[in-house]
Amino acid sequence: MKKTNFFNHHLIETGENYFEHLLFAFIVSMWLFLTSIALLCHAILPFIFTVTTSGNIRKINEVMQKRAQKLINKINSKQEE
C-alpha cells in the first residue's frame, strides 16, 4: 500500500500516475474551454452552434460517469480482496 500525503492522495484514489491524470485533466479542460467559446459565439449569434454546447456537455458527462464507475469498480474489487 502506498503512503498517502497531501500531494498524492487524489492520484492514489484514482489509480493514476501524475502524467495520466495531467493528460486527462488537460484534455477535459480544453474540451470545456472550446465548448465555452462555442457557447459565447452562440450567445452573440444564436443561429450558430445550436446543438454544440449541449452535445459536448452530454459527452463530457458520459466520459466522467464512465470514469467514476471505473473508479468505483476498482475500489470495490480492492475491498473484496
Phi, psi and omega in degrees: 000133181283145177282128181263150172213183183305322187278331185247359184304310182295321179296319178295320177303316184275347180073027181242157170271176185302314185287327174297314180294318178302313182298312180298312181297321179295314180299314180295320180295322177293320178300315179293321179299311180294325176296320179293325176297316178298320180292321177297317177298319179296324179297322181279318180236087189300346181274355177251156179051046186290335180237359185299308185296310181297321178295316179294319178298319177299315181294317178298318178299318178299316179299314182292322178294317178297320179295317178296319179295321177299318178294317178299316179298320180295317179296315180296321180292326178291324180291330180285340183287000000 
